[in-house]
């Protein structure tokens, strides 16, 4: 699916630059769909039960804690 969206996006922008506004719209729509499918924005997701808490802490830029899961 990603390869198809990439192909449609590239063709849409390429043909859109040469003057076809319909292809530009198709390329833009394919780009938006691909962007919406990405799930990079969610870092952590969980469901809390009654009484449970979740503590979120931020560190100054440039000081990152240990990387887990890599």
N, C-alpha and C positions, 0 to 999 in steps of 0.2 A: 504494500500500500504506500509506503514511504517513497519507494522508487517511482511509482506512478505519479504521485503528487509532485515530486521533484521534476519529473519530465514535463508535466503539464505547466508547472510554474516557469521553468526555463523557456519552454516554447512560447508561453503566453507573453512573457516579458520581451523575448527576442522579437516576436512578431508584432508586439505592441509598440516597440521602439520604431519599427519601420512604418507605422502609421495606422495599424489596425486597432482601433479603440476596443473592439469586442474582445480581441485576444488579450489586450492589456487587462481588461476586467477579469477574464478567465485566469490569468496569471496571478492577479491580486487575490482573487478568491482562493486559489490553490495555496498561496502563501499563508493566508489567514487560517485556512483549515489546518495546515501543517503546524502552524504556530499554536493553535488551540489544542492540538493533540499532544504537544509536548507537556511533560509533567515535571519539568525541572524546578518549578517554583515551589513545590511542596517539599519541605525538608523532613518533616516528621508529622505523622498522623497517628492518633490513637483515640480510643474511646474511654472516657473516664466514668468510673462507677460512682454512685453517691458516696461522698466522704473522701474520695481521692483528690489529690491536688497535683498540679503540674507547675513547676517552677521554671521560668524562662529567664536566663541570664545572658547579658551581652558583654563582650570584651571589647576593648579599644581596637580600632582598625590596626591591622598589622600583627596583632598578638592573637594567634589562633591556638586553640587547645589541641590535644592529641586527636589525630584522625582515626576514626573507628570504621571498621568494615571495609577497609581497602587493602 
